[in-house]
Amino acid sequence: MEEIYTLSSSSDEEDETGMRFFSEQFDSETWLKHTQEYDTAKLIYLKYIRHSYCVLFVVIMLLVPVKNSTSYLLEQKLSRKLVHIISGLLFVASWPLFSISTEARYFASVAPLINGLRLVVHGLSLTTDEGLIKSVTREGKPEELLRGPLYYVLTLAICAIVFWRDSPVGLLSLAMMSGGDGIADIMGRKFGNVKLPYNQKKSWAGSISMFIFGFLISVGMLYYFSALGYFQLDWNLTMQRVAVVSFIATVVESLPTEERIDDNISVPLATLVTAYICFCL
């Protein structure tokens, strides 16, 4: 502390002495050299960690739907929705960990595409995997793998390839499909005694839960990517836009159209169109 006060003395001699001491202790070239060496080592370390995590993530994404142990501990319907929620949100949350190269989006899409191939193989009964069938189907039939679950993983891959980290549109589509729709099903089954007047298969509890949780998860994802520097958002306007997107997605999910079009198509498609209008036009 004594040296610091010396630097602020009005005496020319003391001032010169203090500046010389400061210069000797904090030589700019030496400091810059050490800083650059540290930054280089740090970047190499972070790159190694990032690539290791990405490889680990792809492996996990490949194994979770196939070796899902929760199907033996939880009710099949709950297990299916937990896979639906966790795998999709984990997939989106991992995007910032991939490199900035143009090929990164394709590498990220490898996991859902390979899972899609597995769903086709098992859905056509070319081989059998009871764990996979129990964890991601409603009625335990192999052919179900060719509908909702397949649409789900294809949507993950398409949003990664087309939108990636460049637009909020893909994030919102996957947040509403994975988080909003998944939680709506869980809450609807548990508390859905009061049905919607225009669709007796859907409930007020499920729809309200989808809107609230879909909105919160979407805002959370946008904040996550915004904090990392991918988006610059006006949050007052963004909250209003996300509310509109969540509302439209909730209405579409509640319609009695499940016999004609799967929720894993209708929800992300409705979200995509609405989000594109709100954020890109």
For each residue, the residues with C-beta under 8 A, 3 or more apart:
1: 4 5
2: 5 6
3: 6 7 18 21
4: 1 7 8
5: 1 2 8 9
6: 2 3 9 14 17 18 21
7: 3 4 15 18 19 22
8: 4 5
9: 5 6 14 15 18
10: 15
11: 14 15
12: 15 16
13: 16 17
14: 6 9 11 17 18
15: 7 9 10 11 12 18 19
16: 12 13 19 20
17: 6 13 14 20 21
18: 3 6 7 9 14 15 21 22
19: 7 15 16 22 23
20: 16 17 23 24
21: 3 6 17 18 24 25
22: 7 18 19 25 26
23: 19 20 26 27
24: 20 21 27
25: 21 22
26: 22 23 31
27: 23 24 30 31
28: 31 32
29: 32 33
30: 27 33 34
31: 26 27 28 34 35
32: 28 29 35 36
33: 29 30 36 37
34: 30 31 37 38
35: 31 32 38 39
36: 32 33 39 40
37: 33 34 40 41
38: 34 35 41 42
39: 35 36 42 43
40: 36 37 43 44
41: 37 38 44 45
42: 38 39 45 46
43: 39 40 46 47
44: 40 41 47 48
45: 41 42 48 49
46: 42 43 49 50
47: 43 44 50 51 99
48: 44 45 51 52
49: 45 46 52 53
50: 46 47 53 54 97 98 99
51: 47 48 54 55 99
52: 48 49 55 56
53: 49 50 56 57 94 97
54: 50 51 57 58 94 97 98 107 108
55: 51 52 58 59
56: 52 53 59 60
57: 53 54 60 61 90 94 97 111
58: 54 55 61 62 107 110 111
59: 55 56 62 63
60: 56 57 63 64 90
61: 57 58 64 87 90 91 111 112 115
62: 58 59 66 111 114 115
63: 59 60 66 67
64: 60 61 67 68 83 86 87
65: 68 83 87 115 118 132 135 136 149
66: 62 63 118 129 131 132
67: 63 64 131
68: 64 65 71 79 83 131 132 134 135 136
69: 72 73
70: 73 74 79 82 83 135
71: 68 74 76 79 80 131 134 135
72: 69
73: 69 70 79
74: 70 71 78 79 82
75: 78 79
76: 71 79 80 134 135 140
77: 80 81 138 185 189
78: 74 75 81 82 186
79: 68 70 71 73 74 75 76 82 83 134 135
80: 71 76 77 83 84 135 136 137 138
81: 77 78 84 85 182 183 185 186
82: 70 74 78 79 85 86 182
83: 64 65 68 70 79 80 86 87 135 136
84: 80 81 87 88 136 152 178 181 182 185
85: 81 82 88 89 178 179 182 183
86: 64 82 83 89 90
87: 61 64 65 83 84 90 91 178
88: 84 85 91 92 152 156 174 177 178 179 182
89: 85 86 92 93 174 175 178 179 217
90: 57 60 61 86 87 93 94
91: 61 87 88 94 95 108 111 112 156 160 174
92: 88 89 95 171 174 175 178 221
93: 89 90 96 221 224
94: 53 54 57 90 91 97 98 108
95: 91 92 98 108 160 164 165 225
96: 93 165 224 225 228 230
97: 50 53 54 57 94
98: 50 54 94 95 104 105 107 108
99: 47 50 51 104
100: 104
101: 104
102: 105
103: 106 107
104: 98 99 100 101 107 108 164
105: 98 102 108 109 160 161 164
106: 103 109 110 161
107: 54 58 98 103 104 110
108: 54 91 94 95 98 104 105 111 160 164
109: 105 106 112 113 156 157 160 161
110: 58 106 107 113 114
111: 57 58 61 62 91 108 114 115
112: 61 91 109 115 116 153 154 156 157 160
113: 109 110 116 117 153 157
114: 62 110 111 117 118
115: 61 62 65 111 112 118 119 153
116: 112 113 119 120 150 153 154 157
117: 113 114 120 121
118: 65 66 114 115 121 122 132
119: 115 116 122 123 132 136 145 146 149 150 153
120: 116 117 123 124 145 146 150
121: 117 118 124 126 127
122: 118 119 125 126 127 128 129 132 133 142 145
123: 119 120 142 143 144 145 146 150
124: 120 121 142 146
125: 122 128 142
126: 121 122
127: 121 122
128: 122 125 133 142
129: 66 122 132 133
130: 133 134
131: 66 67 68 71 134 135
132: 65 66 68 118 119 122 129 135 136 145
133: 122 128 129 130 136 137 140 141 142 144 145
134: 68 71 76 79 130 131 137 140
135: 65 68 70 71 76 79 80 83 131 132
136: 65 68 80 83 84 119 132 133 145 148 149
137: 80 133 134 140 141 142 144 145 149
138: 77 80 144 148
139: 144
140: 76 133 134 137 144
141: 133 137 144
142: 122 123 124 125 128 133 137 145
143: 123 146 147
144: 123 133 137 138 139 140 141 147 148 149
145: 119 120 122 123 132 133 136 137 142 149 150
146: 119 120 123 124 143 150
147: 143 144 150 151 262
148: 136 138 144 151 152 262 263 264
149: 65 119 136 137 144 145 152 153 264
150: 116 119 120 123 145 146 147 153 154
151: 147 148 154 155 262 264 265
152: 84 88 148 149 155 156 177 264
153: 112 113 115 116 119 149 150 156 157
154: 112 116 150 151 157 158
155: 151 152 158 159 173 174 177 264 265 268
156: 88 91 109 112 152 153 159 160 174
157: 109 112 113 116 153 154 160 161
158: 154 155 161 162
159: 155 156 162 163 170 173 174 268
160: 91 95 105 108 109 112 156 157 163 164 170
161: 105 106 109 157 158 164
162: 158 159 170
163: 159 160 166 167 169 170 171 173
164: 95 104 105 108 160 161 167 170
165: 95 96 225 230
166: 163 230
167: 163 164 170 171 279 280
168: 171 172 222 225 231 233 275 279
169: 163 172 173 272 275 276 279 280
170: 159 160 162 163 164 167 173 174 272
171: 92 163 167 168 174 175 218 221 222 225
172: 168 169 175 176 218 221 222 242 245 271 272 275
173: 155 159 163 169 170 176 177 268 269 271 272 275
174: 88 89 91 92 155 156 159 170 171 177 178 268
175: 89 92 171 172 178 179 180 214 217 218 221
176: 172 173 179 180 181 210 214 217 218 245 246 249 267 268 271
177: 88 152 155 173 174 180 181 263 264 267 268 271
178: 84 85 87 88 89 92 174 175 181 182 217
179: 85 88 89 175 176 182 183 213 214 217 218
180: 175 176 177 183 184 210 211 213 214 215 217 218 246 249 250 253 267
181: 84 176 177 178 184 185 210 214 249 253 263 264 267
182: 81 82 84 85 88 178 179 185 186
183: 81 85 179 180 186 187 209 210 213 214
184: 180 181 187 188 206 207 209 210 213 214 250 253
185: 77 81 84 181 182 188 189 206
186: 78 81 182 183 189 190 209
187: 183 184 190 191 192 205 206 209
188: 184 185 191 192 202 203 205 206 207 209
189: 77 185 186 192 206
190: 186 187 205
191: 187 188 203 205
192: 187 188 189 195 202 203 204 205 206
193: 203 205
194: 203 204 205
195: 192 199 200 201 202 203 204
196: 199 200 202 203 204 207 254
197:
198: 254 255 256
199: 195 196 202 254 255 256
200: 195 196
201: 195 256 258
202: 188 192 195 196 199 206 207 253 254 256
203: 188 191 192 193 194 195 196 206 207
204: 192 194 195 196 207 208
205: 187 188 190 191 192 193 194 208 209
206: 184 185 187 188 189 192 202 203 209 210 254
207: 184 188 196 202 203 204 210 211 250 253 254
208: 204 205 211 212
209: 183 184 186 187 188 205 206 212 213
210: 176 180 181 183 184 206 207 213 214 246 249 250 253
211: 180 207 208 214 215 246 247 250
212: 208 209 215 216
213: 179 180 183 184 209 210 216 217
214: 175 176 179 180 181 183 184 210 211 217 218 246 249 250
215: 180 211 212 218 219 242 243 246
216: 212 213 219 220
217: 89 175 176 178 179 180 213 214 220 221
218: 171 172 175 176 179 180 214 215 221 222 242 245 246
219: 215 216 222 223 238 239 242
220: 216 217 223 224
221: 92 93 171 172 175 217 218 224 225
222: 168 171 172 218 219 225 226 231 233 238 242
223: 219 220 226 227
224: 93 96 220 221 227 228
225: 95 96 165 168 171 221 222 228 230 231
226: 222 223 229 230 231 232 233
227: 223 224
228: 96 224 225
229: 226
230: 96 165 166 225 226
231: 168 222 225 226
232: 226
233: 168 222 226 237 238
234: 237 238
235: 238 239
236: 239 240
237: 233 234 240 241
238: 219 222 233 234 235 241 242
239: 219 235 236 242 243
240: 236 237 243 244
241: 237 238 244 245 275 278 279
242: 172 215 218 219 222 238 239 245 246
243: 215 239 240 246 247
244: 240 241 247 248 274 278
245: 172 176 218 241 242 248 249 271 274 275 278
246: 176 180 210 211 214 215 218 242 243 249 250
247: 211 243 244 250 251
248: 244 245 251 252 270 271 274
249: 176 180 181 210 214 245 246 252 253 267 270 271 274
250: 180 184 207 210 211 214 246 247 253 254
251: 247 248 254 255
252: 248 249 255 266 267 270
253: 180 181 184 202 207 210 249 250 263 266 267
254: 196 198 199 202 206 207 250 251
255: 198 199 251 252 266
256: 198 199 201 202 259
257: 260 261 266
258: 201 261 262 263
259: 256
260: 257
261: 257 258 265 266
262: 147 148 151 258 265 266
263: 148 177 181 253 258 266 267
264: 148 149 151 152 155 177 181 267 268
265: 151 155 261 262 268 269
266: 252 253 255 257 261 262 263 269 270
267: 176 177 180 181 249 252 253 263 264 270 271
268: 155 159 173 174 176 177 264 265 271 272
269: 173 265 266 272 273
270: 248 249 252 266 267 273 274
271: 172 173 176 177 245 248 249 267 268 274 275
272: 169 170 172 173 268 269 275 276
273: 269 270 276 277
274: 244 245 248 249 270 271 277 278
275: 168 169 172 173 241 245 271 272 278 279 280
276: 169 272 273 279 280 281
277: 273 274 280 281
278: 241 244 245 274 275 281
279: 167 168 169 241 275 276
280: 167 169 275 276 277
281: 276 277 278
